Amino acid sequence: MEGGEETLLVPLDDPVVGYLTNGVHVGLKYKSADMKPFIYKIRPDKLCVFDVSKIDERLKVASRFIASYLPEEVLVVSNRIYGKKSAEQFAKAIGCKAFTKRWVSGTLTNPNIETFSEPKLLVVTDPTADQQSIKEAAEMGVAVVAICDSNTRIKNIDLVVPSNNKGKQSIALIYWVLAREVAKAHGKKFDMKFEDFVSQAEPQEYLIKAQEQLRLYNRKRKKSKRK
């Protein structure tokens, strides 16, 4: 069952930063065996729905875990366009580094390249888009906290935060909560607004095309069923 709001970091019915309002609980139509424990139900449209109480629980655990590291030991990564601003704002709030450009192979393993970094903890926005960073972290013994959608395979991920990691509002809320809780644990003032974490990026062209192709495909299927 979904958790009671009195124990949640973010009230379910908050019109601005509610888990449900911002679609944090809505996964994909596909689920991996690794993510099944976090899924509450499957909707009639086949989309997976995360258990909100488990999202909240993992955010609390992840916040404490991240706060156990010095800010300079943490690197937050986002190759996904909607996660770039959120990751950068998270980094700004807690004082860590952010890597939001295209990941350069060897960033964690090759000290001879310009982007080389030696974090002790990697915070990842999307394990699929950021898989190279996770692979390198595993090679170097770097711990990994990752925002994981319903289809994620969690190999080499040390701490899973189940969530919709595709939507700009959802990603922003996860990072806003983490930033607030980690800053609080470090005794830092936190006055950043949720809106400051939300990406203003427009949908990428390939996503628009993919969505249009999906709509055309669904229309064709409906027509064929009527015949």
N, C-alpha and C positions, 0 to 999 in steps of 0.2 A: 504493500500500500504506500501511497505517497505521504510524506511526513507532515506532521502538524506544524503550522507556521510559527508557533511560539518558540520552537527550538531552532529555527532557520536563521542563517546569516542575513538572508534577504526574504522579507515577507512575500508570500505567493501573490497577494492581491495588490501589492504596491504598484500604482499606475505608471511609475517611471522605471523602477529597477526590479520588478517582479520576475522570478524565474519563468513563470508561464507567459507573462506579458511579452517577454523578449525571446521566446521560443528556445530557451536553453534545454528544455526537456525533449524536444522533437529531433529524433534521429533520422536515419535513412531507411530505405526499404530493405536494405541488406544488413545482416548482423553476423558478426563473427562469434565463434564459440567463446572466445576470451571475454566478449562484452555481454554475454547473456546474463550474468549475475546482476548487471546494472539496469536491465530492461524490465519495466513494469508491465507493459502490455504491447500488443500490436494493434494499431488502429484499423478500421475498416478499409482505409486506403493503403494498407500494408506498411505504413510508416511506423518505425519503432518509437516507443515512448519511454524515456528514462524515468526511473524512480527518483523523484525530486529529493527525497530525504537522503538518498545515497549520493546525489550530486553535492548536496550541502555538507554531508559528512566528509566526503573526499576533499572538498574545498578547505574545511577546517584542518584536516590532516596535512594537506599540501601547504597551507599557510605556515603551519608550525615547522614543517620540514624545510621550506625555503628560508624561513627566519633563522634556522639553526646555522645557516651559512653567512659569512660576511658578504655584504653587497658586491664587493669586487671579485668574489669567487663565483658569482652567478652570471650566466649568459642566457638571455631570452632570445628565441629564434622564431621568425615567421617568414616563410616564403610565400604564404597565402596573402593576397593583396588586402583582403578585409582584416587581416590580423596585424598588419604592419603598424598602424597607428596605435592600436591597443598595446602591442608589445613595447613600442617606444615609450608610451605613457607609463606603463608598468615599470620600465627601466628608470624613468625619470623619478617616479615616486619612491622607489626603494634604493636608488643609487647604483644599480647594476648596469652592465653593458647590454646593448640590443644589437642583433644582427638581422636586418630586415631586407638585405639585398639578396641577389641570387647567391646561393651557397657555393663557395669556392671549395672544390675538393682539396682536402689537406688542411683545412682551417684549424682543425684540432690535432692533426698528426704531423704536419710539416712545418717546422720552425723557420724554414727558409722563405716562406711566402709572406706577403704583406699583411694578409688577413689573419695570420696565426694568432690563436688565443688559447689560454690554458685555464679554463674554468674548472671548478670542482662540481658544479651543478649546471645542468642544461634544462631550461624550461622551453617546451616545444608546443607550438600552436596546433600543428596538424602532422601526425606521424607519417602520413602518406606524402604530403608535399615536402616535409622536412626529414625524409628518411635517411639521406646521406649524413646529416648531422648526428642522427641517432646511431648510425653505424660507426662513425668516428668516435663518438662518446664511449661506445662499448669497447672499442679497441684501446682507448686510453683510460678506462676505468672511471669515467665521469658519470655520476648519477644523473638520471633523466626523469623529470616530471613532465607528463604530456596530457594535453587536452584531447580526449579520444572520443570519436564518434562511434556509432553502433557497429560499423564495419571494420574497426581497427583491430589489427593483430598486434599484441602487446609485447612481442619479443624485444628484449633489450630496453624495455621501459620499466623503471623501478616503481613509479607511482602514477596511477591512472586517475585522471579527473574526467569522469564521463560527462559528455556535453555535446551539443550541436556545435561543431567547429567550422561550419560553413557560413553561417549567417553573421552579418556584421554586428547586430545587436547582441547576439548570444556571446560571441567572442569578447566583445567589449565588457559585458557584464562579468564574465569569468575573470578577466584581467583586473577589472575594477575592484572586485571583491578580494582577489589575491593581494593587490597592491595595498588596499586599505588594511587588511589583516596583518600583512608583513610589516608595513610601516608602523602599525600600532605595537606589534611585538618588539620592534626596534626602538620604541619610544619616540618615533618621529611624528610630527604633525601631518595630518592628511586632510586636505581640504579640496582635493580634485573632484570635479563633478563627473558623474557617469557619462554625460554627453561628451566630455573631453576625450573619452576612450573610443567613441564610435567613429568608424571609418567614414570618410566622405567620398571615397573612391567610387567611381561608376563601375557597373558590371563589365568585366572584360569581354571583348568581342567574341571570343570562343565560347563563353558561357551563354551569351545571348543567342548565338547560332545553335548551340546544343539545346537550349530551351525551346527554340522555334522548331527544331527537328523533332523534339519529343512531342510537341503539340500536334504537329502534322502526323506523326506516327499514331498518336492516340485517336485522332479524327478518322484516320484510315481504318483503324481497328473497329471503331464504333460503326462505321459504314458497312464493313464486311460482316459484322454480327447481325445487322438488320436484314441482310439479304437472305 
